[in-house]
Amino acid sequence: MYTYGRKQGCRLSLDYTYKGMRVAFLENELIRVGVLLDKGADIFEFTYKPHDIDFLWQSPIPMRSPFVATSALAEGNFHDYYYGGWQEVLPSAGWASEAYKSSHQGLHGEVSLLPFESSIIEDSSEQIVLKTHVRLYRSPLRLERYLTLKRGQAALFLRERLENDAPVDFAIMWGHHPALGEPFLDDSCWVQTPASKIEVMDFHPNGLWETSVEFDYPFAKNRRTGQLENIAQVRSSAIKSVDVVFLKELSEGWYSITNQRQKVGFGMAWDPLLFKYLWMWQNYGGNDDYPWYGRAYTCALEPFTSYPPGGVATAIKNGSALILQPSQVIETDLVAVAYDGEGVKRVGRDGQVEQ
């Protein structure tokens, strides 16, 4: 795993495969990050070394190389290959039967199922930079992502460049889908973020929260108790609920989720002018049909340009779709951090955690 001749500071390797798929590893003294280059350049591992804890969820579906499924799903292939981890979602989120510009994207778009090219941009004990890039096949888009670790910081820095390669407007939904799981996730975890409003999607009979009503963050009405309760408090798997929550009107782009028992947390920061919404997928054992059958316990916190997960045409109708102009380029940056403590005041895009 180590950069040849270096066993301290920052290290980077492109020398490994898993089940025939290319894998990159980046690490420093504090964190180790695994990237599945042949599937969306997914981040499949984010381990905080001081606690030997990987924050990312591992679903009951194993990580597999491409295979021929028993039948084609109307929604597409995302779930058949969804082992957990952190995907980039582009150019569409969720599943919709309605096409956009004569194309059906399927659940969560193209990027998470595509192989990425990669190259090492910088490789020193003080800093490593990995470039990954891909050209989409149904959409006129090119995506570049630069992943950086710096010595002494428990932070993964992401710099992204998205280009519309067509002479016409192209609407997208764009977001990041890190799903958190055990052994980090339990009912002592709680979320902090500077949101003002909450909206809950009506999509599953096992939903816990009242839908079609906007609430003031962090309280929403529990459909089972009829009471206003803190939606930012993670529940245990015993509650058997599943919800998709949209946190809106963010004054800044950041969140943290802290485990009060273990006194450790994970956070992200981003540009709120681009990723205007924070989705919170609360799957607390309540998704009792395909693909989880009650086996999922996860909470995903997802910065997104748009909502809900109903495809681009739906986002166009509610005005939240991001419209790329002909040949337009968007550049942005995000950061993911690990930290110790019982909570935070703010996570900055410089990787600093204020407590």
C-alpha positions as CSV (number, residue, x, y, z in Angstrom):
1,M,0.0,0.0,0.0
2,Y,2.9,2.4,0.7
3,T,4.6,4.6,-1.7
4,Y,7.8,2.9,-2.5
5,G,10.5,3.8,0.0
6,R,8.2,5.8,2.3
7,K,6.4,4.5,5.3
8,Q,5.6,7.8,7.1
9,G,3.7,11.0,6.2
10,C,1.5,10.9,3.1
11,R,1.5,7.8,0.9
12,L,-0.3,6.9,-2.3
13,S,-0.6,3.7,-4.4
14,L,-2.2,2.6,-7.6
15,D,-0.7,-0.9,-7.5
16,Y,-3.7,-2.8,-6.1
17,T,-6.8,-4.6,-7.5
18,Y,-9.8,-6.2,-5.7
19,K,-11.8,-8.8,-7.6
20,G,-10.2,-7.6,-10.8
21,M,-11.0,-4.0,-10.2
22,R,-8.4,-1.3,-9.9
23,V,-8.1,0.3,-6.4
24,A,-6.2,3.4,-5.2
25,F,-5.2,3.9,-1.5
26,L,-4.3,7.3,0.0
27,E,-3.2,7.7,3.5
28,N,-1.3,9.8,6.1
29,E,-0.7,9.4,9.8
30,L,-4.4,9.9,10.6
31,I,-6.6,8.6,7.8
32,R,-6.7,6.0,5.1
33,V,-8.9,6.4,2.0
34,G,-9.7,3.6,-0.5
35,V,-10.9,4.5,-4.0
36,L,-12.6,2.0,-6.3
37,L,-11.4,3.3,-9.7
38,D,-13.2,0.8,-11.8
39,K,-16.6,1.7,-10.3
40,G,-17.3,5.4,-10.1
41,A,-14.0,6.1,-8.3
42,D,-16.2,5.4,-5.2
43,I,-14.6,6.0,-1.9
44,F,-15.1,2.6,-0.2
45,E,-13.0,3.2,2.9
46,F,-12.5,6.3,5.1
47,T,-10.7,5.0,8.2
48,Y,-9.7,7.2,11.1
49,K,-6.6,5.6,12.4
50,P,-6.6,6.8,16.0
51,H,-9.8,4.9,16.6
52,D,-9.3,2.2,13.9
53,I,-12.8,3.0,12.7
54,D,-14.1,3.1,9.1
55,F,-17.1,5.5,9.0
56,L,-18.5,4.2,5.8
57,W,-21.4,1.7,5.6
58,Q,-20.9,-1.8,4.2
59,S,-24.2,-3.0,2.9
60,P,-25.3,-6.7,2.8
61,I,-24.6,-6.6,-1.0
62,P,-20.9,-7.5,-1.5
63,M,-18.6,-5.5,-3.6
64,R,-18.6,-7.3,-7.0
65,S,-16.9,-6.9,-10.4
66,P,-19.4,-6.5,-13.3
67,F,-21.8,-9.5,-13.8
68,V,-24.9,-10.3,-15.8
69,A,-28.0,-9.9,-13.6
70,T,-30.9,-12.3,-13.7
71,S,-33.1,-9.6,-15.3
72,A,-33.0,-5.9,-16.1
73,L,-34.5,-3.7,-13.4
74,A,-36.6,-0.8,-14.7
75,E,-34.7,1.5,-12.2
76,G,-31.3,0.5,-13.6
77,N,-28.3,-1.2,-12.0
78,F,-27.3,1.0,-9.1
79,H,-28.7,-1.3,-6.4
80,D,-27.3,-4.5,-7.8
81,Y,-23.8,-3.1,-7.3
82,Y,-24.4,-1.0,-4.2
83,Y,-22.1,-2.3,-1.5
84,G,-22.3,0.9,0.6
85,G,-19.5,3.5,0.7
86,W,-19.5,6.9,-0.9
87,Q,-20.6,7.5,-4.5
88,E,-20.8,10.6,-6.7
89,V,-24.3,11.0,-8.2
90,L,-24.4,12.6,-11.6
91,P,-26.2,13.6,-13.9
92,S,-29.5,12.4,-12.2
93,A,-30.6,11.5,-8.7
94,G,-33.2,8.9,-7.8
95,W,-35.2,7.0,-10.4
96,A,-37.8,8.4,-12.8
97,S,-39.7,6.8,-15.7
98,E,-39.7,10.2,-17.5
99,A,-36.8,10.7,-19.9
100,Y,-34.8,13.9,-20.2
101,K,-33.7,14.8,-23.7
102,S,-34.7,11.3,-24.9
103,S,-32.4,9.6,-22.4
104,H,-33.2,7.5,-19.4
105,Q,-30.5,7.7,-16.7
106,G,-31.7,5.1,-14.3
107,L,-31.3,5.3,-10.5
108,H,-28.6,7.8,-9.5
109,G,-27.3,8.4,-13.0
110,E,-24.1,7.2,-14.8
111,V,-21.0,8.2,-12.9
112,S,-21.2,5.6,-10.0
113,L,-21.1,2.7,-12.5
114,L,-18.3,4.0,-14.8
115,P,-14.6,3.2,-14.6
116,F,-12.4,6.3,-14.1
117,E,-8.9,7.0,-15.4
118,S,-6.3,8.0,-12.8
119,S,-2.9,9.6,-12.4
120,I,-0.7,10.7,-9.6
121,I,-0.2,14.5,-9.7
122,E,1.9,14.9,-6.5
123,D,3.6,12.4,-4.3
124,S,5.5,13.6,-1.3
125,S,5.5,13.0,2.4
126,E,3.9,16.4,2.9
127,Q,1.1,16.0,0.3
128,I,-0.4,13.6,-2.2
129,V,-2.8,14.4,-5.0
130,L,-4.6,11.8,-7.1
131,K,-6.4,12.9,-10.3
132,T,-9.4,10.8,-11.5
133,H,-11.5,11.6,-14.5
134,V,-14.2,10.2,-16.7
135,R,-16.3,11.1,-19.8
136,L,-20.0,10.1,-19.4
137,Y,-21.6,8.0,-22.2
138,R,-25.3,9.1,-22.2
139,S,-24.6,12.7,-21.2
140,P,-22.3,15.3,-22.7
141,L,-20.3,15.7,-19.5
142,R,-16.7,15.4,-18.4
143,L,-15.8,15.1,-14.7
144,E,-12.4,15.5,-13.1
145,R,-11.8,15.0,-9.4
146,Y,-8.6,15.7,-7.5
147,L,-8.2,13.9,-4.1
148,T,-5.6,15.4,-1.7
149,L,-4.2,14.4,1.6
150,K,-1.9,16.6,3.6
151,R,0.5,15.6,6.4
152,G,-1.0,15.9,9.9
153,Q,-4.6,16.6,8.8
154,A,-7.5,14.1,9.2
155,A,-9.1,15.6,6.1
156,L,-9.7,14.5,2.5
157,F,-9.8,17.4,0.1
158,L,-11.8,17.1,-3.1
159,R,-11.5,19.5,-6.0
160,E,-13.8,18.9,-9.0
161,R,-14.2,20.2,-12.5
162,L,-17.4,19.5,-14.5
163,E,-17.7,20.5,-18.1
164,N,-20.7,20.5,-20.4
165,D,-19.2,19.2,-23.7
166,A,-22.2,20.2,-25.8
167,P,-23.4,23.3,-27.6
168,V,-26.8,23.1,-25.9
169,D,-28.0,23.6,-22.3
170,F,-28.0,20.4,-20.2
171,A,-29.8,20.1,-16.9
172,I,-28.4,17.9,-14.1
173,M,-28.7,16.8,-10.5
174,W,-25.3,16.5,-8.8
175,G,-24.4,15.3,-5.4
176,H,-22.3,13.2,-3.1
177,H,-23.7,10.1,-1.4
178,P,-21.5,9.0,1.6
179,A,-23.4,6.4,3.7
180,L,-22.3,5.9,7.3
181,G,-22.6,2.7,9.2
182,E,-21.6,0.5,12.0
183,P,-19.4,0.3,14.1
184,F,-19.5,4.1,14.0
185,L,-23.3,4.6,13.6
186,D,-25.6,4.0,16.5
187,D,-28.4,5.8,18.4
188,S,-25.9,8.0,20.2
189,C,-25.1,9.8,16.9
190,W,-26.5,13.2,16.2
191,V,-26.2,15.6,13.3
192,Q,-25.3,19.2,13.3
193,T,-25.7,21.5,10.3
194,P,-26.8,25.1,9.8
195,A,-30.2,24.3,8.1
196,S,-33.4,26.2,8.6
197,K,-36.1,24.0,7.1
198,I,-37.0,20.3,6.8
199,E,-39.0,18.5,4.2
200,V,-39.6,14.8,4.2
201,M,-40.2,12.7,1.0
202,D,-43.3,10.5,0.9
203,F,-41.9,7.3,-0.6
204,H,-42.2,4.3,1.8
205,P,-44.9,3.0,4.2
206,N,-42.4,2.5,7.0
207,G,-41.5,6.2,7.0
208,L,-41.2,7.7,10.5
209,W,-41.8,11.4,9.8
210,E,-44.8,13.4,8.6
211,T,-44.5,14.2,4.9
212,S,-45.7,17.1,2.6
213,V,-45.2,19.6,5.4
214,E,-42.2,21.9,5.9
215,F,-40.8,22.0,9.5
216,D,-38.3,24.2,11.2
217,Y,-35.0,22.3,11.7
218,P,-34.2,20.2,13.7
219,F,-37.8,19.2,14.7
220,A,-40.3,17.3,12.7
221,K,-43.6,15.5,13.5
222,N,-43.2,11.8,14.3
223,R,-46.1,10.0,12.5
224,R,-46.2,7.2,15.1
225,T,-46.2,9.4,18.2
226,G,-47.8,12.6,16.8
227,Q,-45.1,14.6,18.6
228,L,-42.4,17.0,17.4
229,E,-39.1,15.2,17.7
230,N,-35.4,16.0,16.8
231,I,-34.9,14.5,13.3
232,A,-31.1,15.0,13.7
233,Q,-30.9,12.3,16.4
234,V,-30.0,8.9,14.8
235,R,-32.4,6.1,15.8
236,S,-31.6,2.5,16.5
237,S,-32.3,-0.3,14.0
238,A,-35.1,-1.4,16.3
239,I,-37.3,1.4,15.1
240,K,-37.7,-0.2,11.7
241,S,-38.1,3.1,9.7
242,V,-36.8,4.5,6.5
243,D,-37.0,8.1,5.3
244,V,-35.5,10.6,2.9
245,V,-35.2,14.0,4.5
246,F,-34.2,17.3,2.8
247,L,-32.5,19.9,4.9
248,K,-33.0,23.3,3.3
249,E,-32.0,26.9,3.5
250,L,-28.4,26.3,4.6
251,S,-26.6,29.4,5.9
252,E,-23.3,27.5,5.3
253,G,-22.3,24.3,3.6
254,W,-21.2,21.9,6.3
255,Y,-22.4,19.1,8.6
256,S,-21.0,16.9,11.3
257,I,-22.3,13.6,12.7
258,T,-20.9,12.7,16.2
259,N,-21.0,9.5,18.1
260,Q,-21.5,10.5,21.7
261,R,-20.5,7.1,23.1
262,Q,-17.3,6.8,21.2
263,K,-16.6,10.6,21.1
264,V,-15.6,10.6,17.5
265,G,-17.2,12.1,14.4
266,F,-17.2,12.6,10.6
267,G,-18.0,15.8,8.8
268,M,-18.1,17.5,5.4
269,A,-18.0,21.1,4.0
270,W,-18.8,22.4,0.6
271,D,-20.0,25.4,-1.4
272,P,-23.7,26.0,-0.4
273,L,-24.3,28.1,-3.5
274,L,-23.7,25.0,-5.6
275,F,-24.9,22.2,-3.3
276,K,-27.9,23.9,-1.8
277,Y,-29.5,21.0,-0.1
278,L,-28.5,18.3,2.3
279,W,-30.2,15.0,1.9
280,M,-30.5,12.7,4.9
281,W,-31.3,9.1,4.1
282,Q,-32.3,7.5,7.3
283,N,-32.5,3.7,6.8
284,Y,-33.0,2.3,10.3
285,G,-33.9,-1.2,9.4
286,G,-37.3,-0.2,7.8
287,N,-36.6,-0.9,4.1
288,D,-38.1,-4.4,4.2
289,D,-38.3,-4.9,0.4
290,Y,-35.7,-5.0,-2.4
291,P,-32.7,-4.7,-2.0
292,W,-32.4,-4.6,1.8
293,Y,-35.2,-6.8,3.2
294,G,-34.7,-5.2,6.6
295,R,-30.9,-5.7,6.7
296,A,-29.9,-2.0,6.2
297,Y,-28.8,0.2,9.1
298,T,-27.3,3.4,7.7
299,C,-27.5,7.1,7.6
300,A,-26.3,8.9,4.5
301,L,-25.7,12.7,4.6
302,E,-25.6,14.0,1.0
303,P,-24.8,17.5,-0.3
304,F,-26.9,18.0,-3.5
305,T,-27.6,20.7,-6.1
306,S,-31.3,19.6,-6.4
307,Y,-34.1,17.6,-4.9
308,P,-36.0,15.2,-4.7
309,P,-34.6,11.9,-5.9
310,G,-37.1,11.7,-8.8
311,G,-34.9,12.4,-11.8
312,V,-33.9,15.5,-13.7
313,A,-37.3,16.2,-15.2
314,T,-38.8,16.5,-11.7
315,A,-36.0,18.8,-10.6
316,I,-36.6,21.0,-13.6
317,K,-40.3,21.3,-12.6
318,N,-39.6,22.4,-9.0
319,G,-36.8,24.8,-10.2
320,S,-33.9,23.0,-8.4
321,A,-32.2,21.5,-11.4
322,L,-28.7,22.9,-12.2
323,I,-28.7,24.1,-15.8
324,L,-25.3,23.9,-17.5
325,Q,-24.9,26.4,-20.3
326,P,-23.2,25.3,-23.6
327,S,-19.6,24.5,-22.9
328,Q,-19.9,25.7,-19.3
329,V,-17.3,24.6,-16.8
330,I,-18.0,24.4,-13.0
331,E,-15.2,24.1,-10.5
332,T,-15.8,23.4,-6.9
333,D,-14.2,21.9,-3.8
334,L,-15.4,19.8,-0.8
335,V,-13.7,18.3,2.2
336,A,-14.4,15.3,4.4
337,V,-13.0,15.2,7.9
338,A,-12.6,13.0,11.0
339,Y,-12.4,14.4,14.5
340,D,-12.5,13.6,18.2
341,G,-15.0,15.2,20.6
342,E,-18.7,15.4,21.5
343,G,-19.7,17.9,18.8
344,V,-18.6,20.8,16.7
345,K,-19.4,24.4,16.0
346,R,-18.4,24.4,12.4
347,V,-16.5,22.5,9.7
348,G,-14.6,24.6,7.2
349,R,-13.6,23.9,3.7
350,D,-10.0,24.3,4.8
351,G,-10.5,21.1,6.7
352,Q,-10.5,22.8,10.1
353,V,-13.1,21.7,12.7
354,E,-14.2,24.3,15.2
355,Q,-15.2,22.9,18.6
